[in-house]
Amino acid sequence: MCTSNEESSTRMTGVTDDPVILRPVVEDDLSVLERFLTDPEVTGPFQWMGWSDPGRWRRRWAQDGLLSDDGGQLMVVTGTDRLGFVAWRKVMASRSSYCWNIGVQLLPEGRGRGVGTQAQRLLVRYLFAHTLVVRVEADTETENIAEQRALEKSGFAREGVLRSTVFRGGKWRDVVRYSVLRDDIASDKPLDSPVPEAGTGRA
């Protein structure tokens, strides 16, 4: 799926030793994804919402490779290391318009290396290259300072605080809303990259 540097929106070099790559989920990746549903330490303090169906992503992968018109997931990879995934979902603004809301989840070994920043930047460029949306947004808890910094480094602008939006750990949490617009992306860099079609993520 990936070519190098400016020739693709799905690969980027940076503070890591190998390029950060986004690619479709293959069957061998499902056991990695399921760790985020079954292990609170892997999920991290801001993403653990309690036990949930551990087979839901496997069933979805069998249907559409985790790539659909309403959203999707791509693996975050450096070299041979699978470090987590990025995801996006459709948010309807009106009957005729929508935007994407995105997020990233990394394994513990993928955090603190700049991988999340690069992965979210790549996903934004990918979505602008292959869908008609003009807006991509992201939310994170007000206490998640690391993710706020990652979003800002990825080109997102802080819009404001949404009060009592996420229920986690027995209490309602405020979140910060961020967004990036198509016009915010530098026009001198190509957005295009190969498009992973639904189902092609299967091994």
Stockholm file with secondary structure:
# STOCKHOLM 1.0

chainA/1-203         MCTSNEESSTRMTGVTDDPVILRPVVEDDLSVLERFLTDPEVTGPFQWMGWSDPGRWRRRWAQDGLLSDDGGQLMVVTGTDRLGFVAWRKVMASRSSYCWNIGVQLLPEGRGRGVGTQAQRLLVRYLFAHTLVVRVEADTETENIAEQRALEKSGFAREGVLRSTVFRGGKWRDVVRYSVLRDDIASDKPLDSPVPEAGTGRA
#=GR chainA/1-203 SS CCCCGGGCTTEECSSSSSCEEEEECCGGGHHHHHHHHHCHHHHCTTTCCSCCCTTHHHHHHHHHTTEETTEEEEEEEETTEEEEEEEEEEEEEETTEEEEEEEEEECGGGTTSSHHHHHHHHHHHHHHHHSCCSEEEEEEETTCHHHHHHHHHTTCEEEEEEEEEEEETTEEEEEEEEEEEGGGSCTTSCCCCCCCCTTTTCC
#=GC SS_cons         CCCCGGGCTTEECSSSSSCEEEEECCGGGHHHHHHHHHCHHHHCTTTCCSCCCTTHHHHHHHHHTTEETTEEEEEEEETTEEEEEEEEEEEEEETTEEEEEEEEEECGGGTTSSHHHHHHHHHHHHHHHHSCCSEEEEEEETTCHHHHHHHHHTTCEEEEEEEEEEEETTEEEEEEEEEEEGGGSCTTSCCCCCCCCTTTTCC
//
